[in-house]
Amino acid sequence: MQIKQIVFSKCGRDKGRAYVITDIQGDYVFLVDGKLRPLSKPKKKKAKHIQITNTCFEGGLNDVDIRKRLLPRGGNECRKTM
């Protein structure tokens, strides 16, 4: 697990959603997706609740580039709740 690595959420209401790791603090990671979770407001999640991929985000981090990179990975569309 490292900063700028692309991961998927394994549980919670954001299950299956793709994120990029921006910070690691002990058992917690801070995740962004560029849309619902921008760089200014990362999501704090336990490391055991994410699925790690072998893909890392290259270049500088900004919300627009993160959105463009994660969109083809799926899981980032808004879901209707009933």
C-alpha positions as CSV (number, residue, x, y, z in Angstrom):
1,M,0.0,0.0,0.0
2,Q,1.4,3.4,-1.0
3,I,0.4,7.0,-1.7
4,K,-1.1,7.5,-5.2
5,Q,-2.2,3.8,-5.5
6,I,-5.6,3.1,-6.9
7,V,-7.9,1.1,-4.6
8,F,-11.5,-0.1,-4.3
9,S,-13.7,0.1,-1.3
10,K,-14.7,-3.3,0.0
11,C,-17.5,-2.4,2.4
12,G,-19.7,0.5,3.5
13,R,-22.1,2.5,1.4
14,D,-19.3,3.3,-1.0
15,K,-18.6,-0.4,-1.7
16,G,-17.0,-1.0,-5.1
17,R,-16.0,2.6,-5.6
18,A,-12.5,3.5,-6.9
19,Y,-10.3,5.8,-5.0
20,V,-6.7,7.1,-4.9
21,I,-4.7,7.0,-1.6
22,T,-3.5,10.4,-0.6
23,D,-2.2,9.7,2.9
24,I,-1.5,6.8,5.2
25,Q,-1.7,7.1,9.0
26,G,-1.4,3.9,11.0
27,D,-4.4,1.7,10.3
28,Y,-6.1,4.4,8.3
29,V,-5.8,5.6,4.7
30,F,-7.2,8.9,3.3
31,L,-8.9,8.4,-0.1
32,V,-10.1,10.8,-2.8
33,D,-12.1,10.2,-6.0
34,G,-12.1,13.8,-7.4
35,K,-15.8,14.1,-7.4
36,L,-17.6,13.2,-4.1
37,R,-14.3,13.1,-2.2
38,P,-12.1,15.9,-3.6
39,L,-8.5,16.5,-2.4
40,S,-9.7,19.2,0.0
41,K,-12.0,16.6,1.8
42,P,-10.5,13.1,1.7
43,K,-12.3,10.1,3.1
44,K,-10.8,8.4,6.2
45,K,-11.1,4.6,5.9
46,K,-9.5,1.6,7.7
47,A,-6.9,-0.1,5.5
48,K,-8.6,-3.5,6.0
49,H,-11.7,-2.1,4.2
50,I,-10.0,-1.4,0.9
51,Q,-9.0,-3.7,-2.0
52,I,-5.5,-2.8,-3.3
53,T,-4.7,-2.8,-7.0
54,N,-1.3,-2.9,-8.7
55,T,-2.0,0.4,-10.4
56,C,-0.6,3.7,-9.3
57,F,-1.6,7.2,-10.3
58,E,1.2,9.0,-12.2
59,G,1.9,12.7,-12.2
60,G,0.6,15.4,-9.9
61,L,-2.7,14.9,-8.1
62,N,-5.6,17.2,-8.9
63,D,-9.4,16.5,-8.9
64,V,-9.9,16.7,-12.7
65,D,-7.1,14.2,-13.5
66,I,-8.2,11.8,-10.7
67,R,-11.8,11.8,-12.0
68,K,-10.7,11.2,-15.6
69,R,-8.4,8.3,-14.5
70,L,-11.0,6.6,-12.2
71,L,-14.0,7.0,-14.4
72,P,-13.2,4.0,-16.8
73,R,-12.5,1.8,-13.7
74,G,-16.3,1.8,-12.9
75,G,-18.0,2.1,-9.6
76,N,-17.9,5.9,-9.6
77,E,-21.4,6.6,-11.0
78,C,-24.0,7.9,-8.7
79,R,-26.3,5.2,-7.4
80,K,-30.0,5.8,-6.8
81,T,-31.1,5.1,-3.3
82,M,-34.6,4.1,-2.5
